[in-house]
Structure formats: structure tokens, C-alpha cells
Amino acid sequence: MRVFIKFAKGLALLTGRLAESINLKDKRPVNLDITTIKFPLAAITSLLHRLSGIFIFLGVALLLYFLDLSLQSESGFALVLELLDSVFVKLLTWAVVAGLLYHLIAGCKHLLMDMGVGETKEGAHTGAVTVVVLALIAFMVAGVWIG
């Protein structure tokens, strides 16, 4: 019986401390406005890496449609060539290629981080700046190539 009483007292003490810690957590300010949060560059590049993957997935559907249309017949091929001459389709194609290039560059950074390179805050920032610079260069090269 004494063991049970000691256990009950210990449990009451533990739950009391737990309740106090929960009450302390409830008193902290909560920021639900995501526009006021200042994300570091490494977080932004990581988020853009994920978004570029989604964009590539959707953009490949357009490119596969063009491929299918061009392989159906000679007139389909001529239609695709005509479509690719329009500015809008060139911009859309450039956007898909730019998304692919960004995803490739940021993916290489993530692979380096998996090997232990750039895991500190400074290393993550340097890696993010490198990704942005290389991506901008790749975007310009893709624009010249497609344009």
C-alpha cells in the first residue's frame, strides 16, 4: 500500500509539473502571420527546390505533348515547329528548362549536404548563395539557347 501511495504522490507531482510546463507554453506569443517571418536564404532555396520539382513534373506533361504531336505525322511536326516559334511557348519551354536546371543545381547542393559538406549555418548560407548564382547563370544560358 505504501508503494502505491508513493507512486500516486510521484504521479501527482509529475502531472503538476507537466501542467505547469503546459501553461507556460500557452503564454508564449504565437505568430500566425507567415508574411512577417524572415526566412534565411538556405530555407528559401530549399523551398524553391521542392517547388521546382513540382513545376518540372507539370511542365514535362507539356513537353511530352509536344513530342507526341511531333511524332504523329509530318503536319504534327510542322505544327510543333510553328508553336515553338511563338514567344509564349518559348517562355514556357524556358521556364520548364530553368526549373529543371535549378532543381539539378539545388539537388547537387543537397547531395553535398548529405555527405556532411555545408551543414553549419555559414556553410548553408554559402551553399545557398552558390545555388542562386549558378542558377542565374544557367537561366541566362538556357534563355540564349532557347531564344
URMO-V323172 format. One line per field, one symbol per residue. psi: psi as a letter, one per 30 degrees, with the letter a starting at -180 (. if undefined). A space follows every 50 residues. Layout:
psi = ???
This chain:
psi = eeeeeeeeeeeeeeeeeeeeeeeeeffkkkjfjfffkjkleeeeeeeeee eeeeeeeeffeeeeeeeeeffeleeeeeeeeeeffkeeeeeeeeeeeeee eeeeeeeeeeeeefggkhfleeeeeeeeeeeeeeeeeeeeeeeeee.
